[in-house]
Amino acid sequence: MTKKQDQPEVQLASDLAKMQEMFAVLEESARGMRQRLEREGWSPTVAEQVAAHWLISTLTGASS
């Protein structure tokens, strides 16, 4: 393959790495939210649901 043919693959790999990094930050935020809610007395099940809802809403809002 020539360098010109490799360029879309390199760009795709770069874009996927950026998305993975962004998702990791959001996932860590959701995990912190869940842990904080549990420390404040929320049940683990409800804390998980709230954090998951926040994460899904954030991801869907980011894609719009």
HUTABEL-V618869 format. One record per pair of residues at least 24 apart in sequence whose C-alpha atoms are under 10 Angstrom apart, sorted by the first residue. I is the first residue (numbers start at 1). J is the second residue. D is the distance in Angstrom with one decimal. If there is no record, write none. Layout:
i:I j:J d:D
i:I j:J d:D
This chain:
i:23 j:55 d:9.5
i:23 j:59 d:8.5
i:26 j:54 d:9.6
i:26 j:55 d:6.9
i:26 j:56 d:9.9
i:26 j:58 d:8.3
i:26 j:59 d:8.5
i:27 j:51 d:9.3
i:27 j:52 d:9.2
i:27 j:55 d:7.1
i:28 j:55 d:9.9
i:29 j:54 d:9.6
i:29 j:55 d:8.5
i:30 j:54 d:7.2
i:30 j:55 d:6.2
i:30 j:56 d:9.8
i:31 j:55 d:9.5
